[in-house]
Amino acid sequence: MSRTPIDKVEAGQILNEARLTKGLTWRELADYIDKPLVWTVAALLGKHPVPIECAEAVGERLSLDVDVISALQRQPYRIADDGLATDPTVYRFHEALDVYGEALKELIHEEFGDGIMSAINFSVDFAKQEDPQGDRVVVTFNGKFLPYQW
């Protein structure tokens, strides 16, 4: 009898539970597979295909079943999750783009010309910045400028 393959979202949930059970941070897993922190978290939660050597290494580190390791390697469906948009942390990113998105678009066009920032040729970084008035969250999006071709 054949089983239905585990999907990437469920694999990410199983992986996260195993990570928490073992007391590991996302940064420790990213360092373990020598990949960028934010990419690692997104990939292990199902938003990117994970290269086989990384999937196997994480699987071994977290004692994951072969079904989970296999799911990590598959190409994801990258679709909007309306439920996720209501999470307070995620919602604040939406709010920031609602407030500053148009201004950033204007500045990109003014500085670079007519085009977009790539989300494919792209990196994202995350850092904690200590501040006496309250720690700061620093998120850096770094995307290649792609001019529109007419």
Backbone as a printed PyTorch tensor [residue, N CA C, xyz], in Angstrom:
tensor([[[  0.8450,  -1.1690,   0.0000],
         [  0.0000,   0.0000,   0.0000],
         [  0.8970,   1.2410,   0.0000]],

        [[  0.6010,   2.2090,  -0.8980],
         [  1.4270,   3.4070,  -0.9730],
         [  0.8820,   4.4890,  -0.0370]],

        [[  1.8030,   5.2430,   0.4990],
         [  1.4410,   6.3350,   1.4010],
         [  1.4290,   7.6380,   0.6380]],

        [[  0.6120,   8.5600,   1.0950],
         [  0.6290,   9.9120,   0.5530],
         [  1.8780,  10.5940,   1.0900]],

        [[  2.6740,  11.2080,   0.1990],
         [  3.8920,  11.8780,   0.6880],
         [  3.5400,  13.0150,   1.6500]],

        [[  4.3900,  13.2150,   2.6120],
         [  4.2330,  14.3140,   3.5580],
         [  4.4810,  15.6210,   2.7980]],

        [[  3.6950,  16.6580,   3.0820],
         [  3.9270,  17.9230,   2.3720],
         [  4.9670,  18.7670,   3.1160]],

        [[  5.4410,  19.8080,   2.4200],
         [  6.5270,  20.6300,   2.9540],
         [  6.1270,  21.3760,   4.2210]],

        [[  4.8810,  21.8180,   4.3010],
         [  4.4260,  22.5490,   5.4850],
         [  4.4300,  21.6280,   6.7030]],

        [[  3.8880,  20.4250,   6.5310],
         [  3.8960,  19.4610,   7.6410],
         [  5.3260,  19.0760,   8.0120]],

        [[  6.1860,  18.9040,   7.0020],
         [  7.5910,  18.5830,   7.2730],
         [  8.2250,  19.6980,   8.1010]],

        [[  7.9220,  20.9500,   7.7680],
         [  8.4520,  22.0810,   8.5230],
         [  7.9740,  22.0850,   9.9640]],

        [[  6.7200,  21.7250,  10.1800],
         [  6.1790,  21.6700,  11.5330],
         [  6.8510,  20.5600,  12.3450]],

        [[  7.0340,  19.4120,  11.7230],
         [  7.7040,  18.2820,  12.3900],
         [  9.1460,  18.6710,  12.7240]],

        [[  9.8230,  19.2750,  11.7560],
         [ 11.2080,  19.7040,  11.9500],
         [ 11.2950,  20.7160,  13.0920]],

        [[ 10.3900,  21.6810,  13.1180],
         [ 10.4430,  22.6990,  14.1560],
         [ 10.2190,  22.0860,  15.5380]],

        [[  9.3030,  21.1560,  15.6580],
         [  9.0870,  20.4730,  16.9400],
         [ 10.3530,  19.7210,  17.3730]],

        [[ 10.9970,  19.0440,  16.4180],
         [ 12.2310,  18.3110,  16.7270],
         [ 13.3300,  19.2770,  17.1570]],

        [[ 13.4130,  20.4250,  16.4800],
         [ 14.4070,  21.4550,  16.8210],
         [ 14.1950,  21.9420,  18.2500]],

        [[ 12.9500,  22.2500,  18.5820],
         [ 12.6410,  22.7320,  19.9190],
         [ 12.8990,  21.6660,  20.9780]],

        [[ 12.5430,  20.4350,  20.6820],
         [ 12.7620,  19.3240,  21.6100],
         [ 14.2500,  19.1600,  21.9100]],

        [[ 15.0810,  19.3360,  20.8910],
         [ 16.5300,  19.1910,  21.0730],
         [ 17.1840,  20.4710,  21.6030]],

        [[ 16.4010,  21.5430,  21.7490],
         [ 16.9290,  22.7890,  22.2980],
         [ 17.8610,  23.5290,  21.3580]],

        [[ 17.6560,  23.3780,  20.0640],
         [ 18.5150,  24.0420,  19.0800],
         [ 17.8750,  25.3270,  18.5770]],

        [[ 18.6910,  26.3150,  18.2950],
         [ 18.2010,  27.5490,  17.7010],
         [ 18.2570,  27.4240,  16.1820]],

        [[ 17.5090,  28.3090,  15.5130],
         [ 17.5930,  28.3490,  14.0500],
         [ 19.0220,  28.6990,  13.6180]],

        [[ 19.6630,  29.6070,  14.3420],
         [ 21.0340,  30.0040,  13.9960],
         [ 21.9790,  28.7970,  14.0770]],

        [[ 21.7940,  27.9550,  15.0750],
         [ 22.6430,  26.7580,  15.1910],
         [ 22.4400,  25.8350,  13.9910]],

        [[ 21.2020,  25.6930,  13.5350],
         [ 20.9580,  24.8490,  12.3530],
         [ 21.5500,  25.4860,  11.0980]],

        [[ 21.4040,  26.8040,  10.9550],
         [ 21.9730,  27.4920,   9.7930],
         [ 23.4930,  27.3270,   9.7700]],

        [[ 24.1180,  27.4970,  10.9210],
         [ 25.5740,  27.3140,  11.0030],
         [ 25.9550,  25.8620,  10.7020]],

        [[ 25.1330,  24.9320,  11.1560],
         [ 25.4080,  23.5050,  10.9730],
         [ 25.4580,  23.1260,   9.4900]],

        [[ 24.5690,  23.7560,   8.6860],
         [ 24.5620,  23.4500,   7.2500],
         [ 25.2630,  24.5380,   6.4290]],

        [[ 25.8530,  25.5300,   7.1120],
         [ 26.6150,  26.5980,   6.4770],
         [ 25.8030,  27.3560,   5.4230]],

        [[ 24.5880,  27.7680,   5.8340],
         [ 23.7040,  28.5470,   4.9640],
         [ 23.2670,  29.8050,   5.7130]],

        [[ 22.8260,  30.8380,   4.9750],
         [ 22.3570,  32.0650,   5.6330],
         [ 21.1650,  31.7860,   6.5590]],

        [[ 21.1110,  32.5190,   7.6570],
         [ 20.1010,  32.2980,   8.6860],
         [ 18.6760,  32.3920,   8.1570]],

        [[ 18.3160,  33.5110,   7.5560],
         [ 16.9240,  33.7010,   7.1360],
         [ 16.5550,  32.6980,   6.0490]],

        [[ 17.4630,  32.4440,   5.1090],
         [ 17.1920,  31.4440,   4.0750],
         [ 16.9460,  30.0840,   4.7210]],

        [[ 17.7660,  29.7200,   5.6820],
         [ 17.6290,  28.4160,   6.3480],
         [ 16.2610,  28.2640,   6.9880]],

        [[ 15.8320,  29.2670,   7.7250],
         [ 14.5330,  29.1770,   8.3960],
         [ 13.4250,  29.0600,   7.3630]],

        [[ 13.4490,  29.9120,   6.3370],
         [ 12.4220,  29.8480,   5.2970],
         [ 12.4160,  28.4820,   4.6150]],

        [[ 13.5950,  27.9890,   4.2810],
         [ 13.6970,  26.7000,   3.5920],
         [ 13.1990,  25.5520,   4.4640]],

        [[ 13.6070,  25.5410,   5.7170],
         [ 13.2140,  24.4390,   6.5930],
         [ 11.7330,  24.5000,   6.9680]],

        [[ 11.1290,  25.6700,   6.8210],
         [  9.6830,  25.7860,   7.0420],
         [  8.8880,  25.5760,   5.7550]],

        [[  9.5870,  25.2870,   4.6490],
         [  8.8950,  24.8690,   3.4360],
         [  8.8500,  25.8450,   2.2850]],

        [[  9.5570,  26.9670,   2.3420],
         [  9.4730,  27.9710,   1.2870],
         [ 10.5310,  27.8530,   0.1970]],

        [[ 11.5140,  26.9830,   0.3720],
         [ 12.5480,  26.7450,  -0.6350],
         [ 12.8310,  25.2470,  -0.6840]],

        [[ 13.2900,  24.7440,  -1.8320],
         [ 13.7930,  23.3760,  -1.8340],
         [ 15.1390,  23.3510,  -1.1020]],

        [[ 15.3450,  22.3560,  -0.2810],
         [ 16.5890,  22.2390,   0.4860],
         [ 17.5030,  21.2610,  -0.2560]],

        [[ 18.7390,  21.6680,  -0.5630],
         [ 19.6570,  20.7400,  -1.2340],
         [ 19.7970,  19.4380,  -0.4350]],

        [[ 19.9580,  18.3360,  -1.1480],
         [ 19.9660,  17.0120,  -0.5190],
         [ 20.9630,  16.9060,   0.6320]],

        [[ 22.1810,  17.4570,   0.4470],
         [ 23.1820,  17.3240,   1.5040],
         [ 22.7610,  18.0860,   2.7680]],

        [[ 22.0810,  19.2170,   2.5850],
         [ 21.5990,  19.9870,   3.7430],
         [ 20.4080,  19.2980,   4.3970]],

        [[ 19.4950,  18.7960,   3.5850],
         [ 18.3270,  18.0910,   4.1230],
         [ 18.7670,  16.8690,   4.9250]],

        [[ 19.7210,  16.1210,   4.3950],
         [ 20.2060,  14.9290,   5.0980],
         [ 20.9400,  15.3080,   6.3840]],

        [[ 21.7280,  16.3780,   6.3450],
         [ 22.4680,  16.8110,   7.5420],
         [ 21.5000,  17.2440,   8.6410]],

        [[ 20.5050,  18.0480,   8.2820],
         [ 19.5060,  18.4810,   9.2630],
         [ 18.7070,  17.2830,   9.7630]],

        [[ 18.3520,  16.4030,   8.8500],
         [ 17.6110,  15.1990,   9.2280],
         [ 18.3670,  14.3650,  10.2400]],

        [[ 19.6630,  14.2140,  10.0200],
         [ 20.4920,  13.4550,  10.9580],
         [ 20.5890,  14.1810,  12.3030]],

        [[ 20.8050,  15.4950,  12.2490],
         [ 20.9610,  16.2840,  13.4810],
         [ 19.7010,  16.2540,  14.3340]],

        [[ 18.5220,  16.2300,  13.6540],
         [ 17.2460,  16.2740,  14.3730],
         [ 16.5480,  14.9160,  14.4550]],

        [[ 17.2050,  13.8650,  13.9620],
         [ 16.6260,  12.5080,  13.9620],
         [ 15.2760,  12.4790,  13.2460]],

        [[ 15.2370,  13.0390,  12.0370],
         [ 14.0020,  13.1010,  11.2560],
         [ 13.8330,  11.8640,  10.3910]],

        [[ 12.5830,  11.5000,  10.1410],
         [ 12.2680,  10.3840,   9.2600],
         [ 12.6210,  10.7300,   7.8180]],

        [[ 12.8190,   9.7000,   7.0170],
         [ 13.1680,   9.8770,   5.6140],
         [ 12.0700,  10.6360,   4.8710]],

        [[ 10.7970,  10.4770,   5.2650],
         [  9.7000,  11.2020,   4.6180],
         [  9.8520,  12.7130,   4.7960]],

        [[ 10.2920,  13.1400,   5.9690],
         [ 10.4890,  14.5640,   6.2310],
         [ 11.6820,  15.0680,   5.4170]],

        [[ 12.7560,  14.3300,   5.4130],
         [ 13.9530,  14.7100,   4.6550],
         [ 13.6250,  14.8230,   3.1720]],

        [[ 12.8270,  13.9130,   2.6640],
         [ 12.4160,  13.9430,   1.2620],
         [ 11.5460,  15.1550,   0.9690]],

        [[ 10.6040,  15.4590,   1.8600],
         [  9.7190,  16.6130,   1.6640],
         [ 10.5070,  17.9140,   1.6350]],

        [[ 11.5320,  18.0280,   2.4580],
         [ 12.3450,  19.2450,   2.4930],
         [ 12.9680,  19.5520,   1.1340]],

        [[ 13.2610,  18.5180,   0.3670],
         [ 13.9590,  18.6850,  -0.9060],
         [ 13.0460,  19.0770,  -2.0600]],

        [[ 11.7410,  18.8820,  -1.9140],
         [ 10.8180,  19.1630,  -3.0110],
         [ 10.6410,  20.6640,  -3.2400]],

        [[ 10.2790,  20.9970,  -4.4790],
         [  9.9740,  22.3770,  -4.8480],
         [  8.6830,  22.7940,  -4.1510]],

        [[  8.6600,  23.9630,  -3.5200],
         [  7.4540,  24.3800,  -2.8070],
         [  6.4410,  25.0680,  -3.7190]],

        [[  5.2290,  25.1740,  -3.2170],
         [  4.2470,  26.0810,  -3.7840],
         [  4.3950,  27.3720,  -2.9930]],

        [[  4.6630,  28.4400,  -3.6740],
         [  4.8410,  29.7240,  -2.9880],
         [  3.5790,  30.5540,  -3.1890]],

        [[  2.6410,  30.3610,  -2.2960],
         [  1.3680,  31.0610,  -2.3810],
         [  1.1450,  31.8500,  -1.0970]],

        [[  0.3410,  32.8900,  -1.2080],
         [  0.0330,  33.7130,  -0.0400],
         [ -0.8060,  32.9080,   0.9450]],

        [[ -0.5290,  33.0720,   2.2100],
         [ -1.2780,  32.4260,   3.2800],
         [ -2.0120,  33.5240,   4.0450]],

        [[ -3.3060,  33.6590,   3.7530],
         [ -4.0860,  34.7220,   4.3890],
         [ -4.0790,  34.6050,   5.9080]],

        [[ -4.0500,  33.3920,   6.4380],
         [ -4.0150,  33.2010,   7.8850],
         [ -2.7360,  33.7360,   8.4950]],

        [[ -1.6220,  33.5350,   7.7940],
         [ -0.3390,  34.0160,   8.2920],
         [ -0.3090,  35.5420,   8.3560]],

        [[ -1.0210,  36.1860,   7.4410],
         [ -1.0310,  37.6500,   7.3940],
         [ -1.6620,  38.2660,   8.6420]],

        [[ -2.4010,  37.4840,   9.4030],
         [ -3.0220,  38.0260,  10.6160],
         [ -2.1400,  37.8510,  11.8460]],

        [[ -1.0350,  37.1200,  11.7160],
         [ -0.0930,  36.9970,  12.8250],
         [  0.4740,  38.3880,  13.1110]],

        [[  0.5140,  38.8220,  14.3750],
         [  0.9600,  40.1900,  14.6700],
         [  2.3390,  40.5470,  14.1230]],

        [[  3.2910,  39.6230,  14.1640],
         [  4.6300,  39.9310,  13.6570],
         [  4.6010,  40.0730,  12.1380]],

        [[  3.9600,  39.1380,  11.4630],
         [  3.8800,  39.1950,   9.9940],
         [  3.0470,  40.3990,   9.5670]],

        [[  1.9740,  40.6550,  10.2830],
         [  1.1180,  41.7940,   9.9580],
         [  1.9090,  43.1010,   9.9770]],

        [[  2.8410,  43.2480,  10.9010],
         [  3.6260,  44.4840,  10.9810],
         [  4.4880,  44.6800,   9.7290]],

        [[  4.9580,  43.5850,   9.1370],
         [  5.6890,  43.7160,   7.8780],
         [  4.7410,  44.1920,   6.7780]],

        [[  3.5300,  43.6360,   6.7420],
         [  2.5350,  44.0980,   5.7700],
         [  2.2330,  45.5810,   5.9960]],

        [[  2.0610,  45.9510,   7.2610],
         [  1.7710,  47.3410,   7.6080],
         [  2.9090,  48.2630,   7.1560]],

        [[  4.1490,  47.8550,   7.3950],
         [  5.2980,  48.6660,   6.9920],
         [  5.3090,  48.8600,   5.4730]],

        [[  5.0050,  47.8040,   4.7310],
         [  4.9690,  47.9370,   3.2750],
         [  3.7810,  48.7690,   2.8190]],

        [[  2.6550,  48.6610,   3.5340],
         [  1.5150,  49.5160,   3.2020],
         [  1.8820,  50.9880,   3.3660]],

        [[  2.6100,  51.3020,   4.4220],
         [  2.9720,  52.6940,   4.7050],
         [  4.1340,  53.1600,   3.8280]],

        [[  5.1670,  52.3400,   3.6650],
         [  6.3980,  52.7730,   3.0010],
         [  6.5950,  52.2190,   1.5900]],

        [[  5.7520,  51.2870,   1.1580],
         [  5.9300,  50.6650,  -0.1510],
         [  5.9350,  51.6460,  -1.3080]],

        [[  4.9730,  52.5480,  -1.3310],
         [  4.8950,  53.5210,  -2.4200],
         [  6.1070,  54.4490,  -2.4110]],

        [[  6.5350,  54.8660,  -1.2240],
         [  7.7160,  55.7300,  -1.1170],
         [  8.9600,  54.9940,  -1.6030]],

        [[  9.1090,  53.7220,  -1.2260],
         [ 10.2730,  52.9510,  -1.6830],
         [ 10.2520,  52.7770,  -3.1950]],

        [[  9.0830,  52.5380,  -3.7630],
         [  8.9480,  52.4260,  -5.2170],
         [  9.4060,  53.7270,  -5.8830]],

        [[  8.9380,  54.8640,  -5.3810],
         [  9.3310,  56.1550,  -5.9420],
         [ 10.8430,  56.3600,  -5.8590]],

        [[ 11.4170,  56.0080,  -4.7220],
         [ 12.8630,  56.1860,  -4.5540],
         [ 13.6620,  55.2410,  -5.4480]],

        [[ 13.1990,  54.0070,  -5.5990],
         [ 13.8760,  53.0730,  -6.5130],
         [ 13.8550,  53.6400,  -7.9220]],

        [[ 12.7060,  54.1380,  -8.3700],
         [ 12.6180,  54.6870,  -9.7250],
         [ 13.4620,  55.9420,  -9.8790]],

        [[ 13.4840,  56.7750,  -8.8420],
         [ 14.2810,  57.9970,  -8.9120],
         [ 15.7780,  57.6960,  -8.9620]],

        [[ 16.2250,  56.7440,  -8.1630],
         [ 17.6560,  56.4300,  -8.0680],
         [ 18.1470,  55.4810,  -9.1660]],

        [[ 17.2840,  54.5550,  -9.6160],
         [ 17.7220,  53.4990, -10.5350],
         [ 17.0780,  53.5970, -11.9150]],

        [[ 15.9070,  54.1960, -12.0020],
         [ 15.1450,  54.2160, -13.2500],
         [ 13.9480,  53.2960, -13.1330]],

        [[ 13.2870,  53.0710, -14.2570],
         [ 12.0710,  52.2720, -14.2780],
         [ 12.4220,  50.7930, -14.1750]],

        [[ 12.0220,  50.1630, -13.0640],
         [ 12.3210,  48.7590, -12.8700],
         [ 11.9000,  48.3080, -11.4830]],

        [[ 12.4270,  47.1670, -11.0900],
         [ 12.0310,  46.5510,  -9.8210],
         [ 13.2440,  46.0010,  -9.0800]],

        [[ 13.0430,  45.7190,  -7.8070],
         [ 14.0310,  44.9790,  -7.0300],
         [ 13.6710,  43.4990,  -7.1520]],

        [[ 14.6140,  42.6950,  -7.5750],
         [ 14.3790,  41.2670,  -7.7320],
         [ 14.1790,  40.5960,  -6.3780]],

        [[ 13.2270,  39.6900,  -6.3140],
         [ 13.0680,  38.8350,  -5.1370],
         [ 13.6170,  37.4460,  -5.4380]],

        [[ 14.2180,  37.2920,  -6.6160],
         [ 14.8610,  36.0270,  -6.9810],
         [ 16.3620,  36.1640,  -6.7810]],

        [[ 16.9690,  37.1870,  -7.3790],
         [ 18.3830,  37.4810,  -7.1460],
         [ 18.3890,  38.3840,  -5.9120]],

        [[ 18.3160,  37.7740,  -4.7390],
         [ 17.9010,  38.4740,  -3.5330],
         [ 18.4960,  37.7950,  -2.3100]],

        [[ 18.8050,  38.5990,  -1.3160],
         [ 19.1710,  38.0340,  -0.0230],
         [ 18.4700,  38.8540,   1.0510]],

        [[ 18.3040,  38.2600,   2.2000],
         [ 17.6850,  38.9500,   3.3220],
         [ 18.5040,  38.6220,   4.5540]],

        [[ 18.7070,  39.6190,   5.3870],
         [ 19.4910,  39.4120,   6.5910],
         [ 18.6980,  39.9250,   7.7790]],

        [[ 18.9740,  39.3700,   8.9270],
         [ 18.2760,  39.6920,  10.1620],
         [ 19.3110,  39.8860,  11.2520]],

        [[ 19.1160,  40.9020,  12.0630],
         [ 20.0400,  41.1340,  13.1710],
         [ 19.2970,  41.7730,  14.3360]],

        [[ 19.8560,  41.5860,  15.5060],
         [ 19.3780,  42.2460,  16.7120],
         [ 20.3630,  43.3630,  17.0120]],

        [[ 19.8420,  44.5680,  17.2200],
         [ 20.6820,  45.7120,  17.5550],
         [ 20.2700,  46.1950,  18.9410]],

        [[ 21.2110,  46.1090,  19.8690],
         [ 20.9010,  46.5480,  21.2260],
         [ 20.7860,  48.0640,  21.2560]],

        [[ 19.8160,  48.5440,  22.0050],
         [ 19.5490,  49.9730,  22.0980],
         [ 19.0380,  50.2580,  23.5040]],

        [[ 19.5360,  51.3000,  24.1540],
         [ 19.0980,  51.5980,  25.5170],
         [ 17.5950,  51.8750,  25.6140]],

        [[ 16.9690,  52.2810,  24.5220],
         [ 15.5300,  52.5520,  24.5440],
         [ 14.7090,  51.3270,  24.1590]],

        [[ 15.3580,  50.2050,  23.9720],
         [ 14.6930,  48.9570,  23.5810],
         [ 15.3810,  48.3710,  22.3700]],

        [[ 15.6670,  47.0920,  22.4240],
         [ 16.3770,  46.4440,  21.3250],
         [ 15.6500,  46.6530,  20.0060]],

        [[ 16.4300,  46.7150,  18.9270],
         [ 15.9220,  46.9750,  17.5870],
         [ 16.0220,  45.7250,  16.7360]],

        [[ 15.0460,  45.5300,  15.8710],
         [ 15.0510,  44.4650,  14.8740],
         [ 15.5330,  45.0910,  13.5690]],

        [[ 16.6140,  44.5490,  13.0040],
         [ 17.1560,  45.0760,  11.7510],
         [ 16.9690,  44.0040,  10.6770]],

        [[ 16.1820,  44.3310,   9.6770],
         [ 15.9420,  43.4310,   8.5490],
         [ 16.4300,  44.1430,   7.3000]],

        [[ 17.2900,  43.4850,   6.5510],
         [ 17.8570,  44.0720,   5.3380],
         [ 17.4660,  43.2250,   4.1350]],

        [[ 16.7660,  43.8490,   3.1900],
         [ 16.4660,  43.2120,   1.9100],
         [ 17.5010,  43.7000,   0.9110]],

        [[ 18.1120,  42.7830,   0.1740],
         [ 19.1550,  43.1340,  -0.7750],
         [ 18.8220,  42.4410,  -2.0910]],

        [[ 18.1990,  43.1850,  -3.0140],
         [ 17.7920,  42.6020,  -4.2930],
         [ 18.4270,  43.3170,  -5.4570]],

        [[ 18.7320,  42.5640,  -6.4890],
         [ 19.2990,  43.1240,  -7.7070],
         [ 18.2380,  43.9990,  -8.3920]],

        [[ 18.6540,  45.1570,  -8.8990],
         [ 17.7440,  46.0020,  -9.6510],
         [ 17.5850,  45.4180, -11.0450]],

        [[ 16.3430,  45.2790, -11.4630],
         [ 16.0360,  44.7660, -12.8040],
         [ 15.2770,  45.8440, -13.5660]],

        [[ 15.9190,  46.4710, -14.5460],
         [ 15.2110,  47.4900, -15.3290],
         [ 14.1490,  46.8470, -16.2160]],

        [[ 13.0340,  47.5780, -16.3860],
         [ 12.0190,  47.0980, -17.3130],
         [ 12.5670,  47.1930, -18.7270]],

        [[ 12.3090,  46.1910, -19.5240],
         [ 12.7470,  46.1740, -20.9070],
         [ 11.5340,  46.4380, -21.8070]],

        [[ 11.6580,  47.4070, -22.6730],
         [ 10.5390,  47.7260, -23.5750],
         [ 10.8490,  47.3210, -24.9700]]])
